[in-house]
Amino acid sequence: MSMYATLEEAIDAARELFLADNPDVDEETASVQQLNIQKYILQDGDIMWQAEFFADDIQEGECLPMLSGEAAQSVFDGEYEEIELRQEWLEENTLHEWDEGEFQLEPPLDTEEGQTAADEWDER
């Protein structure tokens, strides 16, 4: 799983990975139908992003489906505003790191570590 400090970096990496996984297409002829995105908040408070492009809207990846059809294609083509994508992100879908490399929507409150993480998240 590759995470990036900015959403733009995550989208660029997803574009490159899509092209690498589909060597029969180039950037101009590529047709994508799905853009999936995931936002992570690390224990130190840093925000990281992950993105994926798919040629159809049936495939499932590690991220949540965000855009499909022409909207996904526009992002793939670089015709998007990062701020608009960030505004569309539902905060309740953000994954929080509660233990090194382990992410959840909410920290487990039945452990001391989980309660500490919840307290830290509430402070932000």
ChimeraX commands (.cxc) that place a marker at each C-alpha (Angstrom):
marker #1 position 0.00,0.00,0.00 radius 0.5
marker #1 position 1.50,3.30,-1.09 radius 0.5
marker #1 position 0.37,6.45,0.65 radius 0.5
marker #1 position 1.21,10.00,-0.38 radius 0.5
marker #1 position 1.35,13.31,1.46 radius 0.5
marker #1 position -0.91,15.04,-1.06 radius 0.5
marker #1 position -3.96,13.92,-2.97 radius 0.5
marker #1 position -2.33,15.13,-6.19 radius 0.5
marker #1 position 0.67,12.84,-5.62 radius 0.5
marker #1 position -1.66,9.92,-4.92 radius 0.5
marker #1 position -3.60,10.55,-8.14 radius 0.5
marker #1 position -0.40,10.87,-10.18 radius 0.5
marker #1 position 0.88,7.59,-8.74 radius 0.5
marker #1 position -2.46,5.89,-9.42 radius 0.5
marker #1 position -2.33,7.11,-13.03 radius 0.5
marker #1 position 1.19,5.72,-13.46 radius 0.5
marker #1 position 0.19,2.39,-11.89 radius 0.5
marker #1 position -2.89,2.13,-14.12 radius 0.5
marker #1 position -0.75,2.70,-17.21 radius 0.5
marker #1 position 1.85,0.18,-16.01 radius 0.5
marker #1 position -0.89,-2.41,-15.37 radius 0.5
marker #1 position -2.37,-1.77,-18.83 radius 0.5
marker #1 position 0.62,-1.68,-21.19 radius 0.5
marker #1 position -1.62,-1.87,-24.26 radius 0.5
marker #1 position -2.89,1.71,-23.68 radius 0.5
marker #1 position -1.11,5.02,-23.40 radius 0.5
marker #1 position -2.07,8.10,-21.44 radius 0.5
marker #1 position -4.03,9.61,-24.35 radius 0.5
marker #1 position -6.08,6.50,-25.15 radius 0.5
marker #1 position -6.62,5.22,-21.61 radius 0.5
marker #1 position -10.24,4.84,-20.59 radius 0.5
marker #1 position -11.01,4.71,-16.87 radius 0.5
marker #1 position -14.39,4.19,-15.29 radius 0.5
marker #1 position -13.61,4.34,-11.57 radius 0.5
marker #1 position -11.52,6.48,-9.22 radius 0.5
marker #1 position -11.15,5.22,-5.67 radius 0.5
marker #1 position -9.61,7.33,-2.90 radius 0.5
marker #1 position -8.71,6.77,0.74 radius 0.5
marker #1 position -7.63,9.32,3.34 radius 0.5
marker #1 position -5.51,8.29,6.32 radius 0.5
marker #1 position -4.58,10.14,9.49 radius 0.5
marker #1 position -1.39,8.81,11.02 radius 0.5
marker #1 position -0.66,8.71,14.74 radius 0.5
marker #1 position 1.54,11.78,14.47 radius 0.5
marker #1 position -1.32,13.71,12.85 radius 0.5
marker #1 position 0.02,13.63,9.29 radius 0.5
marker #1 position -2.58,13.18,6.57 radius 0.5
marker #1 position -1.84,10.71,3.78 radius 0.5
marker #1 position -3.78,9.75,0.65 radius 0.5
marker #1 position -4.09,6.72,-1.59 radius 0.5
marker #1 position -5.84,6.57,-5.00 radius 0.5
marker #1 position -6.66,3.92,-7.60 radius 0.5
marker #1 position -8.00,4.00,-11.16 radius 0.5
marker #1 position -9.90,1.11,-12.73 radius 0.5
marker #1 position -10.99,0.45,-16.32 radius 0.5
marker #1 position -14.44,-0.65,-15.13 radius 0.5
marker #1 position -16.64,0.07,-12.16 radius 0.5
marker #1 position -16.88,-3.53,-10.94 radius 0.5
marker #1 position -13.36,-3.93,-9.59 radius 0.5
marker #1 position -12.76,-3.48,-5.90 radius 0.5
marker #1 position -9.55,-2.03,-4.54 radius 0.5
marker #1 position -8.15,-0.91,-1.24 radius 0.5
marker #1 position -9.82,2.50,-1.44 radius 0.5
marker #1 position -13.41,3.72,-1.47 radius 0.5
marker #1 position -15.15,4.48,-4.77 radius 0.5
marker #1 position -15.23,8.25,-5.27 radius 0.5
marker #1 position -15.95,9.02,-8.92 radius 0.5
marker #1 position -17.07,7.01,-11.91 radius 0.5
marker #1 position -17.51,7.44,-15.64 radius 0.5
marker #1 position -16.66,10.83,-17.12 radius 0.5
marker #1 position -15.77,12.30,-13.73 radius 0.5
marker #1 position -13.13,9.59,-13.13 radius 0.5
marker #1 position -11.81,10.07,-16.66 radius 0.5
marker #1 position -11.51,13.83,-16.10 radius 0.5
marker #1 position -9.38,13.27,-13.01 radius 0.5
marker #1 position -7.24,10.75,-14.90 radius 0.5
marker #1 position -6.76,13.36,-17.66 radius 0.5
marker #1 position -5.66,15.93,-15.06 radius 0.5
marker #1 position -8.78,18.06,-15.44 radius 0.5
marker #1 position -9.79,18.42,-11.81 radius 0.5
marker #1 position -9.50,20.70,-8.81 radius 0.5
marker #1 position -7.91,18.98,-5.83 radius 0.5
marker #1 position -9.82,21.23,-3.46 radius 0.5
marker #1 position -13.13,20.00,-4.91 radius 0.5
marker #1 position -12.15,16.37,-4.39 radius 0.5
marker #1 position -11.14,17.14,-0.81 radius 0.5
marker #1 position -14.48,18.86,-0.21 radius 0.5
marker #1 position -16.37,15.82,-1.51 radius 0.5
marker #1 position -14.50,13.48,0.84 radius 0.5
marker #1 position -16.72,12.24,3.69 radius 0.5
marker #1 position -14.73,12.57,6.91 radius 0.5
marker #1 position -16.44,9.54,8.44 radius 0.5
marker #1 position -14.64,7.44,5.80 radius 0.5
marker #1 position -11.20,8.57,6.96 radius 0.5
marker #1 position -9.06,5.80,8.41 radius 0.5
marker #1 position -7.06,6.57,11.55 radius 0.5
marker #1 position -3.86,4.82,12.55 radius 0.5
marker #1 position -4.25,3.45,16.04 radius 0.5
marker #1 position -1.28,1.10,16.01 radius 0.5
marker #1 position 1.69,1.19,13.65 radius 0.5
marker #1 position 0.36,0.25,10.24 radius 0.5
marker #1 position -3.11,-0.63,11.51 radius 0.5
marker #1 position -5.98,1.63,10.50 radius 0.5
marker #1 position -9.62,1.80,11.55 radius 0.5
marker #1 position -12.52,4.19,11.12 radius 0.5
marker #1 position -12.54,4.61,14.89 radius 0.5
marker #1 position -10.09,3.49,17.55 radius 0.5
marker #1 position -10.99,0.41,19.59 radius 0.5
marker #1 position -12.17,1.85,22.90 radius 0.5
marker #1 position -11.81,-1.43,24.79 radius 0.5
marker #1 position -8.02,-1.08,25.08 radius 0.5
marker #1 position -5.84,1.51,26.76 radius 0.5
marker #1 position -4.06,2.19,23.45 radius 0.5
marker #1 position -7.38,2.66,21.68 radius 0.5
marker #1 position -8.65,5.05,24.34 radius 0.5
marker #1 position -5.40,7.05,24.13 radius 0.5
marker #1 position -5.75,7.24,20.34 radius 0.5
marker #1 position -9.38,8.35,20.66 radius 0.5
marker #1 position -8.36,11.09,23.10 radius 0.5
marker #1 position -5.65,12.28,20.69 radius 0.5
marker #1 position -8.08,12.30,17.74 radius 0.5
marker #1 position -10.61,14.28,19.79 radius 0.5
marker #1 position -7.92,16.89,20.53 radius 0.5
marker #1 position -7.45,17.49,16.79 radius 0.5
marker link #1:1,2 radius 0.2
marker link #1:2,3 radius 0.2
marker link #1:3,4 radius 0.2
marker link #1:4,5 radius 0.2
marker link #1:5,6 radius 0.2
marker link #1:6,7 radius 0.2
marker link #1:7,8 radius 0.2
marker link #1:8,9 radius 0.2
marker link #1:9,10 radius 0.2
marker link #1:10,11 radius 0.2
marker link #1:11,12 radius 0.2
marker link #1:12,13 radius 0.2
marker link #1:13,14 radius 0.2
marker link #1:14,15 radius 0.2
marker link #1:15,16 radius 0.2
marker link #1:16,17 radius 0.2
marker link #1:17,18 radius 0.2
marker link #1:18,19 radius 0.2
marker link #1:19,20 radius 0.2
marker link #1:20,21 radius 0.2
marker link #1:21,22 radius 0.2
marker link #1:22,23 radius 0.2
marker link #1:23,24 radius 0.2
marker link #1:24,25 radius 0.2
marker link #1:25,26 radius 0.2
marker link #1:26,27 radius 0.2
marker link #1:27,28 radius 0.2
marker link #1:28,29 radius 0.2
marker link #1:29,30 radius 0.2
marker link #1:30,31 radius 0.2
marker link #1:31,32 radius 0.2
marker link #1:32,33 radius 0.2
marker link #1:33,34 radius 0.2
marker link #1:34,35 radius 0.2
marker link #1:35,36 radius 0.2
marker link #1:36,37 radius 0.2
marker link #1:37,38 radius 0.2
marker link #1:38,39 radius 0.2
marker link #1:39,40 radius 0.2
marker link #1:40,41 radius 0.2
marker link #1:41,42 radius 0.2
marker link #1:42,43 radius 0.2
marker link #1:43,44 radius 0.2
marker link #1:44,45 radius 0.2
marker link #1:45,46 radius 0.2
marker link #1:46,47 radius 0.2
marker link #1:47,48 radius 0.2
marker link #1:48,49 radius 0.2
marker link #1:49,50 radius 0.2
marker link #1:50,51 radius 0.2
marker link #1:51,52 radius 0.2
marker link #1:52,53 radius 0.2
marker link #1:53,54 radius 0.2
marker link #1:54,55 radius 0.2
marker link #1:55,56 radius 0.2
marker link #1:56,57 radius 0.2
marker link #1:57,58 radius 0.2
marker link #1:58,59 radius 0.2
marker link #1:59,60 radius 0.2
marker link #1:60,61 radius 0.2
marker link #1:61,62 radius 0.2
marker link #1:62,63 radius 0.2
marker link #1:63,64 radius 0.2
marker link #1:64,65 radius 0.2
marker link #1:65,66 radius 0.2
marker link #1:66,67 radius 0.2
marker link #1:67,68 radius 0.2
marker link #1:68,69 radius 0.2
marker link #1:69,70 radius 0.2
marker link #1:70,71 radius 0.2
marker link #1:71,72 radius 0.2
marker link #1:72,73 radius 0.2
marker link #1:73,74 radius 0.2
marker link #1:74,75 radius 0.2
marker link #1:75,76 radius 0.2
marker link #1:76,77 radius 0.2
marker link #1:77,78 radius 0.2
marker link #1:78,79 radius 0.2
marker link #1:79,80 radius 0.2
marker link #1:80,81 radius 0.2
marker link #1:81,82 radius 0.2
marker link #1:82,83 radius 0.2
marker link #1:83,84 radius 0.2
marker link #1:84,85 radius 0.2
marker link #1:85,86 radius 0.2
marker link #1:86,87 radius 0.2
marker link #1:87,88 radius 0.2
marker link #1:88,89 radius 0.2
marker link #1:89,90 radius 0.2
marker link #1:90,91 radius 0.2
marker link #1:91,92 radius 0.2
marker link #1:92,93 radius 0.2
marker link #1:93,94 radius 0.2
marker link #1:94,95 radius 0.2
marker link #1:95,96 radius 0.2
marker link #1:96,97 radius 0.2
marker link #1:97,98 radius 0.2
marker link #1:98,99 radius 0.2
marker link #1:99,100 radius 0.2
marker link #1:100,101 radius 0.2
marker link #1:101,102 radius 0.2
marker link #1:102,103 radius 0.2
marker link #1:103,104 radius 0.2
marker link #1:104,105 radius 0.2
marker link #1:105,106 radius 0.2
marker link #1:106,107 radius 0.2
marker link #1:107,108 radius 0.2
marker link #1:108,109 radius 0.2
marker link #1:109,110 radius 0.2
marker link #1:110,111 radius 0.2
marker link #1:111,112 radius 0.2
marker link #1:112,113 radius 0.2
marker link #1:113,114 radius 0.2
marker link #1:114,115 radius 0.2
marker link #1:115,116 radius 0.2
marker link #1:116,117 radius 0.2
marker link #1:117,118 radius 0.2
marker link #1:118,119 radius 0.2
marker link #1:119,120 radius 0.2
marker link #1:120,121 radius 0.2
marker link #1:121,122 radius 0.2
marker link #1:122,123 radius 0.2
marker link #1:123,124 radius 0.2
view
